Amino acid sequence: MQREGSGPGGPVPPPGYDRLAVGELAALLARVFERHGASAEVAGVLGRNVAHAQRDGSDSHGLFRIPGYLSTLASGWVDGRAVPVVTDAAPAFVSVDARNGFAQPAHEAARALLLDKLRSQGVALLAIHDSHHFAALWPDVEPYARLGYVALTFVNSMACVVPHGGKRALFGTNPIAFAAPRAGGDPLVFDLATSAMAHGDVQIAAREGRDLPPEHGVDAGGRPTCDPRAILDGGALLPFGGHKGSALSMMVELLAAALTGGNFSFDFSWDEHPGAQTPRTGQLLIVIDPGRGAGANFAERAEALVRAMRGAGQERLPGDRRYRQRRESESLGILLPSSELARLRELARRL
Amino acid sequence: MQREGSGPGGPVPPPGYDRLAVGELAALLARVFERHGASAEVAGVLGRNVAHAQRDGSDSHGLFRIPGYLSTLASGWVDGRAVPVVTDAAPAFVSVDARNGFAQPAHEAARALLLDKLRSQGVALLAIHDSHHFAALWPDVEPYARLGYVALTFVNSMACVVPHGGKRALFGTNPIAFAAPRAGGDPLVFDLATSAMAHGDVQIAAREGRDLPPEHGVDAGGRPTCDPRAILDGGALLPFGGHKGSALSMMVELLAAALTGGNFSFDFSWDEHPGAQTPRTGQLLIVIDPGRGAGANFAERAEALVRAMRGAGQERLPGDRRYRQRRESESLGILLPSSELARLRELARRL
């Protein structure tokens, strides 16, 4: 399968690897999703999402996720053909029932109305419920920063994090993502799990047989462990930063689930759907137009903050690693093991 | 000065202590503020704020703050008579110029308009700039939860926290506070510094000669230290939770300063105002009406989350300690050293 220069102008890939343009990978993944139960619309959204994560080097949310997506689709747990129902809940509030489908197509379906509201009201909320979010969270906020807006989002997941002072898993990894425009470069974007680490990274460590740092998780008996398999096998993660991370995780449950009408991370069970892997919960997105208040020069102020952060010795900004990998992927193509590409092509063919 | 049963029905205070009803302490503090340069309006707001912090056992934001308030007022750095200017910036967006006054009176001045907007739009923003926030942050959000709303606020302060990976202080302690109603009890409220600890707690540890835990701060040379005096004397705090807390602190700078039009934590200097202690920055408040979306039963859902947290073994909820202390203060009066009460009465008299 190895081809010379298969990426856009890229050098010859190393033996056993291929390069694929980002759009090619997105289209291939869309075919994979469509062959495994997703509608064309849903498949297109998920294909782009996973391809962009792979492009940016988000290992735990790129191709690594494909088996989980297909397994959960095959289990009947999620509806890959769901048509989200968008409700104009209030002048600055959009509510979406994802109808047991994925969160990203629900977000897509509501985007135009959300932007209308944002432009007229100065701030707008998007509350998604009955949705499955199995992806990185930064792709949900970065596009708003590219339009000049500030965006903040919260999603809950599945019970795998012990509240601070507690004994049993209850919260999800419950990430928070934030994006803000800056005048002199790519937006400032972060995407952080409120757990001590992301669940995908625990899975990767388990697969690779690597130990985790201390104070990241407990085993099935509630005892501290550095073994990722012990965490996955009846154990649990801890919140990051002790009681503060735990409070933030509680906030994410309240915003992403109670406020949207979605499930809490402990509200659902996969028991009757063997192979199910996606949390059926909710998501809240807050988008603000900084141009409406006294912060009309927001992007210039953000640039001044970046200069000050660099001046204080902070060399790596949130998002830097992703943008660097993105530029490489966009100019050379995404580097993939040929065996993985062959497997994806096989999955795209199979009916 | 000791009087028997000076609190409302309280027992005799221990020798050397007095009890004061919450309202009495608030009124006394208002007189202190008014005698030291605040207008009656500002003095009333600050008096209640400090009395409520003392009532709730928030040691670092109660009477402990009075010398700092008076010193900063005397320095001419802050305008205790400022009249905030409220602007109707957009249908869901209120902007307030605090005119170099305190943030709490600016918030008060905008509250009615903010609530109007919230009720009509479903979500509303309050962006305060050119303001001094020297108080606990939870009092800014708890009242909204008591009205059935969800509130989230961010305030930046003064450069005393080194960004993750950096060498010099740049961020403030940059707290985040959150409040949400629950059906079966007091609102869920947290108020957390994004620094490893609150600046007031460093000052208290220094005064008491206590060492801090490791990984909380660095000395003037950027070396790790557990000595609170070394942190205050040219050193700096670290963010909580490593790069995640640092990213959240950056977000607070962007939301509380860039978005509002306020100063960053490193944008101002006290050099020309000896005695100045209050940060001249900004604050953002986001208030959401959960009844407008699919989360109409928010308070019941929050109660279910509380039950689950307790079921998972979490014994102390965010806010619990404050509410317990509040109930005691409200039934017995606030216990104060008689010497401190005498000093306050002296300060209230002096012109």
Interface residues (C-beta under 8 A of the other chain):
Chain A: T87 A89 A90 P91 A92 F93 S95 D97 S120 Q121 G122 V123 A124 L125 A127 H129 V150 L152 V162 P163 H164 G165 G166 K167 R168 A169 L170 I176 F178 A180 L188 F190 L192 F240 G241 G242 K244 G245 S246 A247 L248 M250 M251 E253 L254 L255 A257 A258 L259 T260 G261 F264 F266 I286 I288 D289 P290 R292 G293 A294 G295 A296 F298 R301 A302 A304 L305 A308 M309 G311 A312 G313 Q314 E315 R316 P318
Chain B: T87 A89 A90 P91 A92 F93 S95 D97 S120 Q121 G122 V123 A124 L125 A127 H129 V150 L152 V162 P163 H164 G165 G166 K167 R168 A169 L170 I176 F178 A180 L188 F190 L192 F240 G241 G242 K244 G245 S246 A247 L248 M250 M251 E253 L254 L255 A257 A258 L259 T260 G261 F264 F266 I286 I288 D289 P290 R292 G293 A294 G295 A296 F298 R301 A302 A304 L305 A308 M309 G311 A312 G313 Q314 E315 R316 P318
